[in-house]
Amino acid sequence: MKILNELIEVMKPFQYGFPDQDGSNMIESNSLKYDRDFARFYYLQTPEELALSQCGVCWDQVEFERDFLEKRGVSVETYFVCTYDGDNLPSHTFLVVEENHQFYWFEHSWGEYKGICKYDSLKNLLSDVKKKFIDSHSASLDAYTFVYRYDKPQFHISCMDFYKHAERGSLMKLNEPFYFYHLAPKDASITTGLYSLAYMYRHKLFDLFDKATEKYRARIVGEWNTKYRGRNETSLTREEIMDALISFRGEYGSEYIYFFRYPPKKSLGERMAKILENKIILRINIQDEEVQKGIQDIFYGYEGSCSDGKLLDKEYYLNVGEEEYFSKYDDSLEMNFVTLNHIAISFQDGFCPITFLEQEK
């Protein structure tokens, strides 16, 4: 688009950074202050202020781009991509223009990709920018990266207020689905979602809690290496059961809800067929961005559900086929599910909302 090339020329003098009090680029004149205190001193510049300072971060530059194009009758959309990795929150903003069913990524502040890139769909554009952003940052395996479409913000807002503004925008669904499955009793009330043991305990749902923890009592006093080993299982209090789960399974031990990679089926054996008569199968897409926002932790488990087995990871579940997944299932075992590798998910507030789930037909 000709107008985008004009904008590239207009912005040629602009530098990435932020103006210091004397007008110099703080990245060059006082890099320590820039890195250490950015969240304290930053404010979103107006297009006029950026035109004078010729120095701004991507957030500032995108607002200059928006102003320039909209004043010339060009409709734009602006996007915010951010990786959530504990306290580390690298982010980037960029601008998109559509013309004749083609989508253009206009980039000025990200030096490596400065210029104009054309795509045949918005999803392809956003997915490509997201991948490039992820590849350019070293994040932990537990980090999530989200893309939001956001509207024009107020000027002179702070760093944290800009984050909040962008996150109030529309969360873009870009990930390929990755499904896991949970068995729930047919007679259970799951109109609101799935409860973890921690949720049941905190909300005094003791009938549910006692029923759900019955299967753990013998294991806590027998198999698990906790301070309760050797105790009479009937003497365990609810508080002790909670403590044992956390002691044995870690910080989120009482908050985990468990999911299989593939839905168990009646053809696995008589015991499984009998179990499934009284169950419904619920499906969750752990790649769905809204679901990811609600996840605190995922533990991918051990091979054969044994802590002496191989520690599994996401790649295992991505690559394992259905036949291989069920190959070690043993229907003769009373605890038949332990031979099916499964993941444990801790959700915000210990609760998996029904909106995260779909019932298998």
LOMI-138257 format. One record per residue (C-alpha): residue number from 1; residue in three letters; x, y negated, z negated. Coordinates in pm, 1 decimal. Last residue first. Layout:
N
ATOM;torvex;nudo;X;Y;Z
ATOM;NUM;ALA;X;Y;Z;
...
//
This chain:
361
ATOM;torvex;nudo;X;Y;Z
ATOM;361;LYS;-2120.0;3749.4;-2253.7;
ATOM;360;GLU;-1826.9;3591.1;-2435.3;
ATOM;359;GLN;-1927.7;3311.3;-2670.3;
ATOM;358;GLU;-1742.3;2983.2;-2623.2;
ATOM;357;LEU;-1547.5;2802.2;-2893.9;
ATOM;356;PHE;-1384.4;2463.3;-2955.4;
ATOM;355;THR;-1723.7;2291.0;-2989.0;
ATOM;354;ILE;-1804.1;2537.0;-3269.1;
ATOM;353;PRO;-1548.5;2354.2;-3483.7;
ATOM;352;CYS;-1253.2;2554.8;-3623.2;
ATOM;351;PHE;-1212.8;2463.9;-3992.1;
ATOM;350;GLY;-914.9;2455.6;-4225.9;
ATOM;349;ASP;-934.6;2074.5;-4255.6;
ATOM;348;GLN;-741.3;2039.5;-3926.7;
ATOM;347;PHE;-699.3;2385.9;-3778.8;
ATOM;346;SER;-451.6;2659.4;-3867.5;
ATOM;345;ILE;-422.1;2919.8;-3595.5;
ATOM;344;ALA;-293.5;3276.2;-3638.1;
ATOM;343;ILE;-199.6;3477.6;-3332.1;
ATOM;342;HIS;-257.6;3843.9;-3257.7;
ATOM;341;ASN;-74.3;4160.8;-3165.3;
ATOM;340;LEU;-310.4;4456.7;-3165.0;
ATOM;339;THR;-182.2;4748.2;-3374.9;
ATOM;338;VAL;-306.9;4575.9;-3692.1;
ATOM;337;PHE;-663.7;4594.2;-3556.7;
ATOM;336;ASN;-698.6;4964.4;-3636.8;
ATOM;335;MET;-683.0;4921.0;-4013.7;
ATOM;334;GLU;-855.6;5258.9;-4057.1;
ATOM;333;LEU;-612.0;5399.3;-3802.9;
ATOM;332;SER;-736.6;5655.9;-3552.7;
ATOM;331;ASP;-808.4;5393.4;-3286.7;
ATOM;330;ASP;-437.4;5327.6;-3234.5;
ATOM;329;TYR;-360.9;5036.3;-2997.7;
ATOM;328;LYS;-9.0;5051.8;-2858.9;
ATOM;327;SER;-106.9;5011.7;-2491.1;
ATOM;326;PHE;-367.8;4741.3;-2553.6;
ATOM;325;TYR;-140.4;4448.3;-2464.8;
ATOM;324;GLU;35.0;4643.9;-2190.9;
ATOM;323;GLU;-292.9;4702.8;-2008.2;
ATOM;322;GLU;-408.5;4342.9;-2058.3;
ATOM;321;GLY;-88.7;4188.7;-1925.3;
ATOM;320;VAL;171.6;4016.5;-2142.5;
ATOM;319;ASN;329.3;3708.3;-1985.7;
ATOM;318;LEU;157.6;3413.7;-2151.8;
ATOM;317;TYR;129.1;3602.5;-2478.9;
ATOM;316;TYR;501.9;3672.2;-2492.4;
ATOM;315;GLU;585.6;3317.2;-2386.4;
ATOM;314;LYS;393.3;3178.4;-2682.4;
ATOM;313;ASP;620.6;3351.9;-2929.8;
ATOM;312;LEU;658.8;3686.0;-3103.5;
ATOM;311;LEU;890.7;3775.0;-3390.5;
ATOM;310;LYS;997.0;4135.7;-3334.8;
ATOM;309;GLY;889.7;4376.3;-3606.7;
ATOM;308;ASP;993.1;4390.4;-3972.0;
ATOM;307;SER;714.1;4145.3;-4055.6;
ATOM;306;CYS;468.2;4398.5;-3918.8;
ATOM;305;SER;164.2;4292.0;-3717.1;
ATOM;304;GLY;268.1;4539.8;-3443.9;
ATOM;303;GLU;512.0;4286.9;-3299.3;
ATOM;302;TYR;514.4;3986.1;-3528.9;
ATOM;301;GLY;293.7;3678.0;-3527.6;
ATOM;300;TYR;237.8;3386.2;-3293.4;
ATOM;299;PHE;190.2;3132.8;-3572.8;
ATOM;298;ILE;3.6;2825.2;-3454.9;
ATOM;297;ASP;-11.1;2509.1;-3665.2;
ATOM;296;GLN;-219.0;2200.6;-3732.9;
ATOM;295;ILE;-462.4;2230.9;-3443.1;
ATOM;294;GLY;-745.2;1979.5;-3388.9;
ATOM;293;LYS;-563.1;1770.7;-3127.2;
ATOM;292;GLN;-482.5;2095.0;-2945.4;
ATOM;291;VAL;-853.0;2175.9;-2921.3;
ATOM;290;GLU;-924.3;1839.9;-2758.2;
ATOM;289;GLU;-635.1;1898.9;-2516.2;
ATOM;288;ASP;-751.3;2243.5;-2410.0;
ATOM;287;GLN;-442.7;2464.7;-2400.6;
ATOM;286;ILE;-561.3;2677.3;-2693.4;
ATOM;285;ASN;-871.5;2777.3;-2497.5;
ATOM;284;ILE;-1094.3;2958.8;-2746.9;
ATOM;283;ARG;-1322.6;3257.1;-2687.1;
ATOM;282;LEU;-1574.0;3409.0;-2925.8;
ATOM;281;ILE;-1671.2;3777.1;-2922.4;
ATOM;280;ILE;-1981.9;3883.6;-3111.0;
ATOM;279;LYS;-1969.0;4170.7;-3352.3;
ATOM;278;ASN;-2194.1;4441.3;-3495.4;
ATOM;277;GLU;-2172.6;4694.1;-3211.5;
ATOM;276;LEU;-1806.4;4594.1;-3171.4;
ATOM;275;ILE;-1707.2;4781.6;-3485.3;
ATOM;274;LYS;-1866.5;5105.5;-3361.9;
ATOM;273;ALA;-1690.6;5078.0;-3025.8;
ATOM;272;MET;-1360.0;5012.3;-3202.6;
ATOM;271;ARG;-1393.4;5325.9;-3412.1;
ATOM;270;GLU;-1505.6;5531.6;-3114.6;
ATOM;269;GLY;-1214.8;5432.3;-2893.6;
ATOM;268;LEU;-1051.8;5164.4;-2678.0;
ATOM;267;SER;-1342.9;5185.8;-2431.4;
ATOM;266;LYS;-1548.4;4963.8;-2661.2;
ATOM;265;LYS;-1341.2;4657.2;-2577.8;
ATOM;264;PRO;-1118.3;4414.9;-2770.6;
ATOM;263;PRO;-1108.0;4070.1;-2607.1;
ATOM;262;TYR;-757.6;3979.7;-2485.4;
ATOM;261;ARG;-494.3;3765.9;-2659.5;
ATOM;260;PHE;-647.4;3828.0;-3001.5;
ATOM;259;PHE;-730.7;3547.4;-3246.8;
ATOM;258;TYR;-693.2;3495.3;-3621.8;
ATOM;257;ILE;-794.7;3201.2;-3840.2;
ATOM;256;TYR;-521.3;3068.3;-4066.8;
ATOM;255;GLU;-587.8;2828.3;-4353.3;
ATOM;254;SER;-488.4;3053.0;-4645.1;
ATOM;253;GLY;-140.6;3119.3;-4506.1;
ATOM;252;TYR;-83.3;2762.7;-4384.7;
ATOM;251;GLU;226.6;2697.6;-4595.0;
ATOM;250;GLY;361.6;3049.5;-4562.2;
ATOM;249;ARG;219.4;3396.1;-4510.9;
ATOM;248;PHE;327.3;3575.0;-4829.6;
ATOM;247;SER;330.4;3289.0;-5082.6;
ATOM;246;ILE;38.0;3111.3;-4915.0;
ATOM;245;LEU;-174.5;3426.5;-4909.8;
ATOM;244;ALA;-68.2;3514.7;-5265.3;
ATOM;243;ASP;-164.5;3169.3;-5395.8;
ATOM;242;MET;-510.6;3191.5;-5240.8;
ATOM;241;ILE;-559.6;3538.9;-5389.3;
ATOM;240;GLU;-441.3;3407.9;-5724.5;
ATOM;239;GLU;-691.6;3123.5;-5714.3;
ATOM;238;ARG;-972.8;3361.8;-5628.1;
ATOM;237;THR;-879.0;3570.2;-5930.1;
ATOM;236;LEU;-710.0;3907.5;-5904.9;
ATOM;235;SER;-819.1;4154.1;-6173.0;
ATOM;234;THR;-990.6;4390.4;-5928.0;
ATOM;233;GLU;-655.8;4455.7;-5757.4;
ATOM;232;ASN;-497.2;4589.9;-6074.9;
ATOM;231;ARG;-149.1;4440.4;-6065.0;
ATOM;230;GLY;154.1;4622.1;-5925.0;
ATOM;229;ARG;252.6;4340.5;-5691.4;
ATOM;228;TYR;106.2;4008.1;-5805.0;
ATOM;227;LYS;441.3;3827.9;-5801.3;
ATOM;226;THR;451.4;3877.1;-5423.0;
ATOM;225;ASN;612.6;4132.3;-5190.0;
ATOM;224;TRP;299.3;4240.5;-5010.9;
ATOM;223;GLU;217.5;4610.1;-4976.6;
ATOM;222;GLY;55.6;4697.9;-5309.4;
ATOM;221;VAL;-94.5;4421.9;-5522.2;
ATOM;220;ILE;-162.1;4183.3;-5232.3;
ATOM;219;ARG;-245.3;4467.0;-4989.5;
ATOM;218;ALA;-509.1;4613.4;-5218.6;
ATOM;217;ARG;-678.1;4274.5;-5260.5;
ATOM;216;TYR;-661.7;4164.5;-4897.1;
ATOM;215;LYS;-963.8;4354.4;-4761.6;
ATOM;214;GLU;-1192.2;4197.2;-5024.8;
ATOM;213;THR;-1086.8;3850.1;-4912.5;
ATOM;212;ALA;-1369.0;3790.5;-4660.5;
ATOM;211;LYS;-1646.1;3911.2;-4893.7;
ATOM;210;ASP;-1521.6;3702.6;-5185.1;
ATOM;209;PHE;-1479.8;3392.0;-4968.9;
ATOM;208;LEU;-1823.2;3419.2;-4809.6;
ATOM;207;ASP;-1995.2;3453.0;-5147.4;
ATOM;206;PHE;-1762.8;3181.0;-5281.8;
ATOM;205;LEU;-1853.8;2906.3;-5038.0;
ATOM;204;LYS;-1717.8;2656.8;-5291.8;
ATOM;203;HIS;-1619.3;2398.9;-5027.1;
ATOM;202;ARG;-1249.8;2418.8;-5113.2;
ATOM;201;TYR;-1261.1;2799.6;-5128.3;
ATOM;200;MET;-1445.8;2849.0;-4800.8;
ATOM;199;TYR;-1216.5;2597.4;-4628.1;
ATOM;198;ALA;-906.2;2773.4;-4763.5;
ATOM;197;LEU;-1040.6;3108.4;-4646.1;
ATOM;196;SER;-1076.5;2966.6;-4296.5;
ATOM;195;TYR;-1419.6;2880.7;-4163.1;
ATOM;194;LEU;-1530.9;2928.0;-3803.3;
ATOM;193;GLY;-1778.1;2692.7;-3637.1;
ATOM;192;THR;-2092.1;2487.7;-3705.8;
ATOM;191;THR;-2356.2;2725.2;-3572.2;
ATOM;190;ILE;-2148.9;3018.1;-3689.6;
ATOM;189;SER;-2405.2;3179.5;-3919.5;
ATOM;188;ALA;-2295.7;3540.4;-3945.0;
ATOM;187;ASP;-2533.4;3822.6;-3848.5;
ATOM;186;LYS;-2343.5;3915.9;-3535.4;
ATOM;185;PRO;-2017.4;3924.9;-3730.0;
ATOM;184;ALA;-1732.3;3733.9;-3561.5;
ATOM;183;LEU;-1452.8;3869.8;-3342.3;
ATOM;182;HIS;-1202.4;3614.5;-3211.3;
ATOM;181;TYR;-1049.4;3579.6;-2865.6;
ATOM;180;PHE;-764.2;3388.9;-2702.1;
ATOM;179;TYR;-762.3;3193.9;-2376.6;
ATOM;178;PHE;-497.3;2985.0;-2202.4;
ATOM;177;PRO;-652.7;2729.9;-1967.2;
ATOM;176;GLU;-433.8;2518.2;-1735.5;
ATOM;175;ASN;-369.5;2176.6;-1885.9;
ATOM;174;LEU;-488.7;1847.0;-1737.3;
ATOM;173;LYS;-789.8;1729.6;-1938.5;
ATOM;172;MET;-745.3;1353.7;-1980.7;
ATOM;171;LEU;-830.9;1197.7;-2316.9;
ATOM;170;SER;-1034.6;883.7;-2252.4;
ATOM;169;GLY;-930.2;575.7;-2449.6;
ATOM;168;ARG;-929.8;529.6;-2826.0;
ATOM;167;GLU;-575.4;666.2;-2822.4;
ATOM;166;ALA;-458.7;366.6;-2619.1;
ATOM;165;HIS;-596.6;119.6;-2873.2;
ATOM;164;LYS;-450.8;307.4;-3168.7;
ATOM;163;TYR;-106.6;321.1;-3008.0;
ATOM;162;PHE;-128.0;-52.0;-2930.7;
ATOM;161;ASP;-225.4;-121.3;-3290.3;
ATOM;160;MET;84.5;65.5;-3407.1;
ATOM;159;CYS;313.3;-148.9;-3190.1;
ATOM;158;SER;144.6;-473.2;-3285.5;
ATOM;157;ILE;-120.7;-668.5;-3095.3;
ATOM;156;HIS;-12.8;-994.6;-2925.7;
ATOM;155;PHE;-253.4;-941.0;-2634.3;
ATOM;154;GLN;-581.9;-754.5;-2664.7;
ATOM;153;PRO;-586.9;-430.8;-2470.2;
ATOM;152;LYS;-702.2;-366.8;-2110.9;
ATOM;151;ASP;-863.2;-25.1;-2092.1;
ATOM;150;TYR;-707.5;314.2;-2158.1;
ATOM;149;ARG;-678.4;646.3;-1976.4;
ATOM;148;TYR;-512.9;888.2;-2216.7;
ATOM;147;VAL;-248.2;1153.7;-2151.3;
ATOM;146;PHE;-146.9;1399.5;-2423.1;
ATOM;145;THR;176.7;1580.2;-2509.3;
ATOM;144;TYR;183.7;1836.2;-2789.1;
ATOM;143;ALA;485.6;1929.9;-2999.6;
ATOM;142;ASP;519.5;2275.2;-3158.0;
ATOM;141;LEU;815.6;2377.0;-2940.4;
ATOM;140;SER;1006.4;2072.9;-3063.8;
ATOM;139;ALA;1067.4;1781.2;-2829.0;
ATOM;138;SER;1369.9;1685.4;-2620.1;
ATOM;137;HIS;1235.9;1420.0;-2385.5;
ATOM;136;SER;1275.7;1371.7;-2008.7;
ATOM;135;ASP;1114.7;1703.9;-1918.3;
ATOM;134;ILE;799.4;1608.3;-2109.1;
ATOM;133;PHE;775.2;1277.4;-1919.8;
ATOM;132;LYS;833.3;1442.6;-1582.2;
ATOM;131;LYS;564.6;1697.9;-1664.4;
ATOM;130;LYS;317.2;1425.9;-1768.6;
ATOM;129;VAL;389.2;1222.4;-1455.9;
ATOM;128;ASP;327.2;1529.1;-1240.0;
ATOM;127;SER;7.8;1625.7;-1422.3;
ATOM;126;LEU;-124.4;1269.9;-1392.4;
ATOM;125;LEU;-62.7;1258.2;-1016.7;
ATOM;124;ASN;-194.6;1608.0;-949.3;
ATOM;123;LYS;-505.9;1531.9;-1152.6;
ATOM;122;LEU;-562.0;1204.5;-966.1;
ATOM;121;SER;-562.2;1384.4;-633.0;
ATOM;120;ASP;-381.5;1363.8;-297.7;
ATOM;119;TYR;-74.6;1197.0;-443.0;
ATOM;118;LYS;142.2;896.5;-347.6;
ATOM;117;CYS;448.0;770.5;-537.4;
ATOM;116;ILE;547.3;403.2;-563.0;
ATOM;115;GLY;874.6;278.5;-710.3;
ATOM;114;LYS;1084.1;318.6;-1024.8;
ATOM;113;TYR;1110.9;686.3;-1113.9;
ATOM;112;GLU;1451.1;693.8;-1284.7;
ATOM;111;GLY;1410.3;336.3;-1405.4;
ATOM;110;TRP;1090.0;385.4;-1600.7;
ATOM;109;SER;981.8;17.9;-1621.1;
ATOM;108;HIS;858.6;-20.9;-1263.0;
ATOM;107;GLU;620.8;259.2;-1171.8;
ATOM;106;PHE;312.8;247.1;-954.3;
ATOM;105;TRP;155.2;591.0;-918.2;
ATOM;104;TYR;-66.8;583.1;-608.7;
ATOM;103;PHE;-374.3;797.3;-550.7;
ATOM;102;GLN;-515.7;871.6;-206.3;
ATOM;101;HIS;-890.2;898.9;-146.6;
ATOM;100;ASN;-880.3;595.7;86.8;
ATOM;99;GLU;-713.9;380.7;-181.0;
ATOM;98;GLU;-669.4;458.7;-550.5;
ATOM;97;VAL;-433.6;265.0;-779.1;
ATOM;96;VAL;-260.7;401.3;-1088.1;
ATOM;95;LEU;-61.0;218.3;-1357.4;
ATOM;94;PHE;182.5;346.9;-1617.2;
ATOM;93;THR;233.2;366.2;-1991.0;
ATOM;92;HIS;499.1;564.0;-2176.3;
ATOM;91;SER;530.8;721.5;-2518.3;
ATOM;90;PRO;779.1;880.8;-2757.3;
ATOM;89;LEU;613.1;962.4;-3090.9;
ATOM;88;ASN;863.9;1114.0;-3336.0;
ATOM;87;ASP;703.5;1132.4;-3680.1;
ATOM;86;GLY;600.6;1493.5;-3618.4;
ATOM;85;ASP;628.6;1562.4;-3247.0;
ATOM;84;TYR;330.0;1405.8;-3075.0;
ATOM;83;THR;436.1;1336.9;-2716.9;
ATOM;82;CYS;263.2;1038.1;-2560.8;
ATOM;81;VAL;128.7;944.8;-2218.4;
ATOM;80;PHE;-74.4;623.7;-2179.4;
ATOM;79;TYR;-260.4;550.7;-1857.1;
ATOM;78;THR;-386.0;244.8;-1671.0;
ATOM;77;GLU;-647.4;234.9;-1397.4;
ATOM;76;VAL;-655.3;-26.5;-1125.4;
ATOM;75;SER;-901.3;-200.7;-895.4;
ATOM;74;VAL;-736.4;-443.0;-651.1;
ATOM;73;GLY;-907.3;-779.8;-595.6;
ATOM;72;ARG;-596.2;-995.8;-590.0;
ATOM;71;LYS;-637.9;-1113.8;-949.8;
ATOM;70;GLU;-679.3;-745.9;-1037.4;
ATOM;69;LEU;-338.7;-666.3;-891.2;
ATOM;68;PHE;-130.3;-926.4;-1073.5;
ATOM;67;ASP;-313.7;-886.4;-1404.7;
ATOM;66;ARG;-281.6;-506.6;-1406.7;
ATOM;65;GLU;87.0;-526.0;-1312.8;
ATOM;64;PHE;156.0;-776.6;-1592.2;
ATOM;63;GLU;-35.0;-550.5;-1830.3;
ATOM;62;VAL;174.4;-253.6;-1713.4;
ATOM;61;GLN;493.7;-449.5;-1778.8;
ATOM;60;ASP;406.3;-523.7;-2137.9;
ATOM;59;TRP;330.2;-160.4;-2228.0;
ATOM;58;CYS;633.7;-42.1;-2028.6;
ATOM;57;VAL;868.1;-250.1;-2243.3;
ATOM;56;GLY;941.1;-614.7;-2173.1;
ATOM;55;CYS;1194.3;-863.5;-2039.9;
ATOM;54;GLN;1131.9;-1121.4;-1770.1;
ATOM;53;SER;1092.3;-1369.8;-2058.2;
ATOM;52;LEU;892.7;-1622.3;-1851.3;
ATOM;51;ALA;686.8;-1376.5;-1642.6;
ATOM;50;LEU;647.3;-1165.5;-1956.8;
ATOM;49;GLU;493.3;-1459.1;-2142.5;
ATOM;48;GLU;251.9;-1524.0;-1855.2;
ATOM;47;PRO;151.8;-1157.9;-1835.8;
ATOM;46;THR;78.1;-1170.4;-2210.7;
ATOM;45;GLN;322.1;-994.3;-2439.8;
ATOM;44;LEU;222.0;-709.8;-2668.6;
ATOM;43;TYR;387.4;-759.1;-3007.5;
ATOM;42;TYR;696.3;-588.1;-3142.1;
ATOM;41;PHE;871.4;-705.1;-3459.6;
ATOM;40;ARG;792.5;-429.8;-3708.7;
ATOM;39;ALA;754.7;-122.8;-3483.5;
ATOM;38;PHE;1081.2;-213.8;-3307.7;
ATOM;37;ASP;1279.3;-239.0;-3633.0;
ATOM;36;ARG;1544.7;30.7;-3615.1;
ATOM;35;ASP;1598.3;77.4;-3241.9;
ATOM;34;TYR;1570.0;-290.0;-3147.9;
ATOM;33;LYS;1760.6;-408.3;-3455.9;
ATOM;32;LEU;2048.0;-171.7;-3375.6;
ATOM;31;SER;2040.6;-270.5;-3007.8;
ATOM;30;ASN;2102.6;-637.1;-3084.8;
ATOM;29;SER;2214.1;-823.6;-2771.4;
ATOM;28;GLU;2170.4;-550.0;-2510.1;
ATOM;27;ILE;1845.0;-386.5;-2621.7;
ATOM;26;MET;1741.2;-728.2;-2755.7;
ATOM;25;ASN;1728.1;-877.8;-2406.5;
ATOM;24;SER;1822.1;-1242.0;-2453.9;
ATOM;23;GLY;1558.6;-1511.1;-2505.3;
ATOM;22;ASP;1724.3;-1670.5;-2809.7;
ATOM;21;GLN;1471.4;-1517.4;-3044.6;
ATOM;20;ASP;1520.0;-1174.5;-2886.9;
ATOM;19;PRO;1320.7;-1072.9;-2581.2;
ATOM;18;PHE;1215.5;-708.7;-2552.5;
ATOM;17;GLY;1348.1;-424.2;-2340.3;
ATOM;16;TYR;1321.5;-306.0;-1978.9;
ATOM;15;GLN;1428.0;-578.7;-1739.6;
ATOM;14;PHE;1221.0;-780.0;-1492.2;
ATOM;13;PRO;1406.8;-950.5;-1202.4;
ATOM;12;LYS;1260.5;-708.5;-942.9;
ATOM;11;MET;903.7;-758.7;-1065.8;
ATOM;10;VAL;786.2;-978.0;-776.4;
ATOM;9;GLU;944.5;-740.3;-522.5;
ATOM;8;ILE;771.0;-434.6;-670.3;
ATOM;7;LEU;445.8;-630.6;-670.3;
ATOM;6;GLU;476.8;-700.3;-299.2;
ATOM;5;ASN;532.5;-329.0;-238.2;
ATOM;4;LEU;215.3;-260.8;-431.3;
ATOM;3;ILE;21.4;-511.0;-217.2;
ATOM;2;LYS;136.3;-337.2;102.3;
ATOM;1;MET;0.0;0.0;0.0;
//
